């Protein structure tokens, strides 16, 4: 289950309804229509740029598209509110039943909730913790180790073939220069 993908499918379906009703011309490319969290969580659960992306090819103002899209989406029981913001972004609040479904899926899937195959067949190298041997260790090195390992784990969970590389910076020429300057 990918909630963003599900809501994007809902938005694309609403756009198709608008084409059928004559509110939008047919043949519009929806590949760049995105659904993501709004910048400010107070604005809603999800936001879409659909009206902004489609306005020029449709020959309509973004707010005009967004207003009509909001009406179509608000009729869906999964959307409690759909509000136009700024030049034509659309902020949506999801019904409690949607969130209950996410929790139910999370409980049913257990440790596999969120697992994905989006990285299947792709390799990635995550290199982290390059402590400078000529300086003191500090909390930033620990942060790098934790962040690098967490990122590698997330990528592996998403199906990538992950190589974790703990880069040991032995200093090489750097330590040699330091030694010569002191001696």
C-alpha positions as CSV (number, residue, x, y, z in Angstrom):
1,X,0.0,0.0,0.0
2,X,1.3,3.4,-1.0
3,X,-1.1,6.1,0.2
4,X,0.4,8.8,-2.1
5,X,0.1,6.5,-5.1
6,X,-3.5,5.7,-4.1
7,X,-4.4,9.4,-3.8
8,X,-2.6,10.2,-7.0
9,X,-4.7,7.6,-8.8
10,X,-7.8,9.2,-7.2
11,X,-6.7,12.6,-8.6
12,X,-6.0,11.2,-12.1
13,X,-9.5,9.6,-12.0
14,X,-11.0,13.0,-11.0
15,X,-9.2,14.6,-13.9
16,X,-10.6,11.9,-16.2
17,X,-14.1,12.8,-15.0
18,X,-13.4,16.4,-15.8
19,X,-12.4,15.4,-19.3
20,X,-15.6,13.4,-19.7
21,X,-17.7,16.3,-18.4
22,X,-16.0,18.7,-20.8
23,X,-14.2,20.7,-18.1
24,X,-10.8,19.7,-19.5
25,X,-9.7,18.9,-23.0
26,X,-8.7,15.3,-23.7
27,X,-5.2,14.1,-24.4
28,X,-3.5,15.9,-21.4
29,X,-0.3,14.4,-20.2
30,X,-0.7,13.7,-16.4
31,X,2.8,12.2,-16.0
32,X,4.0,15.2,-14.0
33,X,1.0,15.4,-11.7
34,X,2.3,14.9,-8.2
35,X,0.6,14.1,-4.9
36,X,2.8,14.9,-1.8
37,X,2.5,16.3,1.7
38,X,1.9,20.0,1.8
39,X,4.8,22.2,2.9
40,X,2.7,23.2,6.0
41,X,0.9,20.3,7.7
42,X,-1.8,22.8,8.7
43,X,-2.9,23.0,5.1
44,X,-4.0,19.3,4.9
45,X,-2.8,15.7,4.5
46,X,-2.0,15.8,0.8
47,X,-1.4,18.3,-1.9
48,X,-1.4,18.1,-5.7
49,X,0.1,20.3,-8.4
50,X,-2.4,19.0,-11.0
51,X,-3.9,22.3,-11.9
52,X,-0.5,24.0,-12.2
53,X,0.8,21.3,-14.4
54,X,-2.2,21.1,-16.7
55,X,-3.1,24.7,-17.0
56,X,-0.9,25.6,-19.9
57,X,-1.6,22.5,-22.1
58,X,-5.4,22.8,-21.2
59,X,-5.4,26.6,-22.0
60,X,-7.1,27.3,-18.7
61,X,-6.1,29.2,-15.6
62,X,-4.7,27.0,-12.8
63,X,-7.3,28.2,-10.2
64,X,-10.1,27.4,-12.7
65,X,-8.9,23.8,-13.0
66,X,-8.2,23.6,-9.2
67,X,-11.7,24.9,-8.3
68,X,-13.4,22.2,-10.5
69,X,-11.0,19.5,-9.4
70,X,-11.8,20.4,-5.7
71,X,-15.5,19.9,-6.4
72,X,-14.9,16.5,-8.0
73,X,-12.5,15.3,-5.2
74,X,-14.8,16.6,-2.4
75,X,-17.5,14.2,-3.7
76,X,-15.3,11.2,-2.9
77,X,-15.8,9.8,0.6
78,X,-12.1,9.4,1.1
79,X,-11.6,13.2,0.9
80,X,-13.1,15.4,3.6
81,X,-12.0,18.7,2.2
82,X,-10.3,19.9,-1.0
83,X,-9.2,23.5,-0.9
84,X,-7.4,25.6,-3.5
85,X,-4.3,27.4,-2.3
86,X,-2.2,30.1,-3.9
87,X,-2.1,30.1,-7.7
88,X,-3.7,26.7,-8.0
89,X,-2.3,24.1,-5.7
90,X,-4.9,21.8,-4.1
91,X,-4.7,20.8,-0.5
92,X,-6.7,17.8,0.7
93,X,-7.7,16.3,4.0
94,X,-8.3,12.6,4.1
95,X,-11.2,10.9,5.9
96,X,-10.6,9.1,9.1
97,X,-11.5,5.8,7.3
98,X,-8.4,6.3,5.1
99,X,-6.1,6.5,8.1
100,X,-7.8,3.6,9.8
101,X,-7.2,1.6,6.6
102,X,-3.5,2.5,6.8
103,X,-3.3,1.4,10.4
104,X,-5.1,-1.9,9.6
105,X,-2.7,-2.6,6.7
106,X,0.3,-1.8,9.0
107,X,-1.0,-4.2,11.6
108,X,-1.7,-6.9,9.1
109,X,1.7,-6.6,7.3
110,X,3.7,-6.3,10.5
111,X,7.4,-5.9,9.8
112,X,6.8,-6.0,6.1
113,X,4.7,-2.8,6.1
114,X,6.2,-0.3,3.7
115,X,8.5,-2.9,2.1
116,X,8.9,-2.2,-1.6
117,X,10.5,-3.5,-4.7
118,X,11.1,-0.1,-6.3
119,X,14.8,-0.7,-6.2
120,X,14.8,-4.2,-7.5
121,X,17.7,-4.9,-9.8
122,X,19.4,-1.7,-8.8
123,X,22.6,-1.4,-6.9
124,X,23.6,1.4,-4.6
125,X,26.7,2.1,-2.5
126,X,26.3,4.0,0.8
127,X,29.6,5.3,2.1
128,X,29.6,6.8,5.6
129,X,31.7,7.8,8.6
130,X,34.9,9.2,7.3
131,X,36.5,10.3,10.5
132,X,39.4,12.6,10.0
133,X,42.5,11.0,11.6
134,X,44.2,14.4,12.1
135,X,41.4,15.8,14.2
136,X,39.4,14.7,17.3
137,X,36.3,12.5,17.0
138,X,33.1,14.3,17.7
139,X,29.4,13.7,17.8
140,X,29.1,14.6,14.1
141,X,30.9,11.4,13.3
142,X,28.4,9.4,15.3
143,X,25.6,11.2,13.5
144,X,27.1,10.3,10.2
145,X,27.4,6.6,11.2
146,X,23.8,6.5,12.4
147,X,22.4,8.4,9.4
148,X,24.4,6.4,6.9
149,X,23.3,3.1,8.4
150,X,19.7,4.1,8.6
151,X,19.7,5.3,4.9
152,X,21.3,2.0,3.8
153,X,18.6,0.1,5.8
154,X,15.8,2.1,4.2
155,X,17.3,1.5,0.7
156,X,17.6,-2.2,1.3
157,X,14.0,-2.2,2.6
158,X,13.0,-0.6,-0.7
159,X,14.6,-3.5,-2.6
160,X,17.9,-2.0,-3.5
161,X,21.1,-4.2,-3.4
162,X,23.0,-2.1,-0.9
163,X,26.7,-2.1,-0.3
164,X,27.5,-0.5,3.0
165,X,31.0,1.0,3.0
166,X,32.5,2.3,6.2
167,X,35.2,4.5,4.7
168,X,38.3,4.3,6.9
169,X,40.3,7.4,6.3
170,X,43.8,6.4,7.2
171,X,45.1,9.8,6.3
172,X,47.8,8.6,4.0
173,X,49.6,11.7,2.7
174,X,47.7,14.0,5.1
175,X,49.2,12.3,8.1
176,X,52.6,12.2,6.4
177,X,52.5,16.0,5.8
178,X,51.4,16.5,9.5
179,X,54.3,14.4,10.7
180,X,56.9,16.2,8.5
181,X,55.6,19.6,9.7
182,X,56.0,18.6,13.3
183,X,59.4,16.9,13.0
